[in-house]
């Protein structure tokens, strides 16, 4: 009965984490390029009262399953799901989306490259192509002063060109995308930014559209891949699981109370 109290308590804790993860998904339902997270759990250590296959009391046979009692559950990981989000036309020539695998490469002030699926790019006062937070996009692209931002064109393969005031076209360079062996291993840092880790593997910079990498679309944004209906169902399920575990604690407490009453 005492063990049941602690076991059910671990169930309540993991459901609290589950609700936190779902709440964050719902909060970012309109965040460009956001990928939903999923909480994964594992069972805890088992108290083995009889090993499977141990001899029975008679000694003529072995037990087929044994006796093993678990100790509850705990959080194993939070895993980002990189399914594509809906592409929403914006009419803004500085909005871009990656159709397929890959991440935009960002020159972060920390000195370490950052990565994002958010293609809401801007042009700063020097003409450099940046994120909405002002971080430079790599490779560096600079729009000449005698060109308008609305005339910037990015081809599906990342080639950036612009129409100048004299109606001539100028090639400004070519964007590259980064791919990872395990994108779920990237570290989330807020601001729609991700950082490389040992778990994600090293970034591989690839030309958009090459070797299975996604292509770039202009005047559209990739919305989050959060499905509100599924998240709400998951929220209800987590709430019910939390209630069931709290009920198990109450049952264990009532049984313990009955045992205590026996000695009165």
N, C-alpha and C positions, 0 to 999 in steps of 0.2 A: 504493500500500500504506500509506504514511504517512497519506494522507487517509482510508482505510478505518478506521484506528484511531480517529481523532477523530470520524468519522461514527458509528461504532458506540457510542462513548462517550456521545454525545448521546442515543442510543436507550436506553442504560442509565439515564441521568439522568431521562428523562421517565417511565420505568417505575417508578423509585423514587418519584416524585411521585404516580403513579397508585396505587401501593400505599398511600401515606400517606392519600390521599383515601378509598380503599376502607376502610382501617382506621378512619378517623374515622366513616364511615357505620356500620360494624358496632358501634363503641363506643357509638353513639347509637341503637341499634335500639329501646331502650325509653324514649327521651326524648320526652316529650309534645310534639307539634307540630313535631318535627324534620323537616326536608326534606333528602333525600339530595343530595349534591353529585356532580357529574360533571366529570372533568378533560377539557378539550379541548386538542388539540395541533395544531401546524402544521409544515409542512416548512420547512427553512432555505433560505438563498440557494443558487442553482444556479451552477455553473461552466459557462458556455456556451462550448463548444469550436467549435461551428458553429451559426449561427443557422438556425432553421427557414425554409425557402424560399430559403436561400443558393444561389448557382449551384454546380453540380457542377464537378469538375475539367475535364470536357470542355467546359463552357460552354454546352451545348445544352439543359440542363434544370436545374430547381431541386430541392433536396433536400426531400422531403416532411415530414421530422420534425426534422432537425438532430441535434446531439449536446449533451445537457445532463446534467450529473452533479450530484446534490443533495449537501447538506452535513449531512444528518441531520434531527433533529426538536427542537422545543422546546415548552414549555408555553405555550398561548395564553390560557387562562382556566380558572377553576373555576366551574361554573354550577350553581345550585340548581334542582332539579326540583320544581315545586309541584303535583304530583299529590296527591290527597287521601289521607290515612292512614285506617286502620280506626278507627271510633268504638267505644270500649269503655265499656260501662255501669259506673259505679263506685258508684252508690248514694249518693254525696256531693252534697248540694245545692249545694255551692260549686265543683263541677267543671263547666266549660262547654266546648263545642266549636263551632267555626264550620263549618257545612255549606255549603261553597262558597267563593267568593273573599272575601278580606278579612283584616284583622289587628286585634287588640285594640290600643288606643292606651295607652301607658304614659308617665307623667310621670317622666322620668329625672332623677336628681340633677344631671347635667351641664347641664341646662337645655334640652337637645334632646329632642324627643319620640322615644320608642323604640316598637317595634312587635313583636308576638309572636303566634304561633298557639297558644301554651300557655295553656290556659284553666283551669289549676289555681289558682283565686283564693282569697283568704283575707280575713278581716275583722280589722283590727288593734285595738289597745286603745281607740282612739277611735271605732270603728265604721266606719272608712273601708274601702272595698273596695280590696284591694291584690293584687299578685302574691305568689308564695311567697317572693320576695326582699324583700318589704316596699315595693315601688314602687307608688305610687298609680295607679289606673286612671282614665282620662279618658273622658268627663266624670266629675267627682268624684261618688261615690255614698257616702252615709253611712247606716248602719243605726242607728235609734234605740236607746237603751239599754234601752227597755222592749219589745224584740223579740228573738227568738232567731234565730241564724244559719240554723238548719234551716228557718225559715219564709220565707226569702228566695226569691222566685220571679222568674225572668227569662223573659219571653215571647220568642217567636222574633224579634220586631221590636226586641228590646233593652230593652223596658220593664221596669223593676225595681220590684217591689212587695214588701211584707212584711206579715205578720199581727202585729198588736200584742197586748199582753196582754189587752186588752178585746175580742179577737176581731174588731176592725175592720181593714180593709185600708188601707195607706198606700202611695201612689205615691212612690217615691224618685227617679225620674228615668229617663232612657233612655240606654243605652250606644250609642255609634257605632262603626263599623268604618272602617278606612282601606284604600283601594285605591291601587295604583300602576300607571302605564303599563307599567313594566318591573320587576316584583318581583324578577327575577333580579339586578338591579343594586343591591339593598339590601346594606349592609355588615353582616356578621355580627360580633357583639361578645361572644359567649359569654353564658351565662345565659339562653339561649333568646330573646335580644333582637336586633333588627335596627334599623339606622339608615338614614335617607334619604340618598341621594347624588344627584349630578347625573345619574348614569346611570339611577337608578330613576325619576326624575321626582318631581314634588311629590305629596305625599299628598293624596288626596281623601277627606274624611270623609263617610260615607254612612250613612243609617239601614239597619240590617240588613234584608235582603230587598228593598231598593229598587234599581232600576237594575242588576239582575244580581248584587248583592252577596249573600253567603251569609247564612243565618239562624243564630241562636244556639240550641243545644240544651243543656238542663240535665241534670245528673247523668251526663254522659258526658265522656270525654276523647278527643281525637284523638291516636292513637299515631303514631309515625314512619312514613314511607312507604318505609322501607328493606326491601327484599326480600332476606332473608338468602341464599337460594339463588342469586339473580342476582349478589349481591356476591361470594359465594364463587367462582362461575364466573369473574367478572371478576378476582378475585385470582389464580386459577390461570392465566388468560390473561396477566396482567401478569408473573407469575413466568416463564412460558415465553418471553415476549418478551424479558425480561431475560436469560435463559439464551442465547437465540439471538444477542443482541447481544454477549454476552461471548464466545460461540463465534466470532463474526466478528472480534473483536479477536485471539483466539488464532490464527485463520487468517492474518490480516494479519501478525501477529508471526512466524509460521512462514515465510511467503513472504519477509518482510524478512530473516529469518535465512538463508534459502537464497541470496538475492542477496549477502549479506555473505560467505558461504562461497565464492562464485565468485572472489573476489580473493585468497583464501588460497593 
